[in-house]
Amino acid sequence: MIKAIAIDDEPLSLEICQAYCDEVDFIQLEKTFTQLKEAQWYLQNYPVDLIFLDIHMPSMSGIEFYKQLDQETMVIFTTAHSQYALEGFNLSAIDYLLKPYPLERFMTAVNKAKGYFQYQHQQPQVQEDLYVRADYSLVKIPIEDILYIEGLADYLKIHQETGKPIITRMTMKAILEKIPSDFIRVHRSYIVPKKRIDSIRNKNIHIGNIEIPIGNTYRDAVEKAIG
């Protein structure tokens, strides 16, 4: 069960959030707040897993409020102003809801929170999914579906067996900390899952019809990993 609170200076918005949460069997909305100070005191004494947080608040913005929180809590921003979406994305928000949002859109957001919550609490050896941020939202990628990962300056392009590639702002080092140990860095710009390698010929890895170069500095590591 995901414990949550909602913060919004509009009581009607809180009533809608409460009604929507009542439709979800994996979220317990503990309390709602119209004042940030009251919410801050509550969070200091009763930590939660998720905050529904309005961006446009009278005393300070929801974004400023979230930045000063000591705890790492999932957040879904709510706003009537779409220009805040990018800043919310940069704060690693699970999602943002543009008011007025229907139940269907709310469900999309909370299901992302559910997936990320399960991802955080699962054992590493049973990791099934990778979560990355792309297109202003949290995207789930099945580990089994990854063909290879390509580095593009400050971004990564995650190629999948099914579906289009996902582009996310992340370093090679950062993603290596998130994926299983059987993923091998074979080049400064490429990471491949060991099980996807069909053959190695002429200093190149072949995954089906895909050819990926092996960097000189990674050759020994690749040979050791492949055995």
Secondary structure as GFF3:
##gff-version 3
##sequence-region A 1 227
A	DSSP	beta_strand	2	7	.	.	.	ID=ss1
A	DSSP	alpha_helix	11	21	.	.	.	ID=ss2
A	DSSP	beta_strand	27	33	.	.	.	ID=ss3
A	DSSP	alpha_helix	36	45	.	.	.	ID=ss4
A	DSSP	beta_strand	50	54	.	.	.	ID=ss5
A	DSSP	alpha_helix	62	67	.	.	.	ID=ss6
A	DSSP	beta_strand	74	79	.	.	.	ID=ss7
A	DSSP	three_ten_helix	82	84	.	.	.	ID=ss8
A	DSSP	alpha_helix	85	90	.	.	.	ID=ss9
A	DSSP	beta_strand	95	98	.	.	.	ID=ss10
A	DSSP	alpha_helix	103	121	.	.	.	ID=ss11
A	DSSP	three_ten_helix	124	126	.	.	.	ID=ss12
A	DSSP	beta_strand	129	134	.	.	.	ID=ss13
A	DSSP	beta_strand	137	142	.	.	.	ID=ss14
A	DSSP	three_ten_helix	143	145	.	.	.	ID=ss15
A	DSSP	beta_strand	146	152	.	.	.	ID=ss16
A	DSSP	beta_strand	155	160	.	.	.	ID=ss17
A	DSSP	beta_strand	166	169	.	.	.	ID=ss18
A	DSSP	alpha_helix	172	176	.	.	.	ID=ss19
A	DSSP	beta_strand	183	187	.	.	.	ID=ss20
A	DSSP	beta_strand	190	193	.	.	.	ID=ss21
A	DSSP	three_ten_helix	194	196	.	.	.	ID=ss22
A	DSSP	beta_strand	199	201	.	.	.	ID=ss23
A	DSSP	beta_strand	204	207	.	.	.	ID=ss24
A	DSSP	beta_strand	210	213	.	.	.	ID=ss25
A	DSSP	three_ten_helix	216	218	.	.	.	ID=ss26
A	DSSP	alpha_helix	219	226	.	.	.	ID=ss27
###
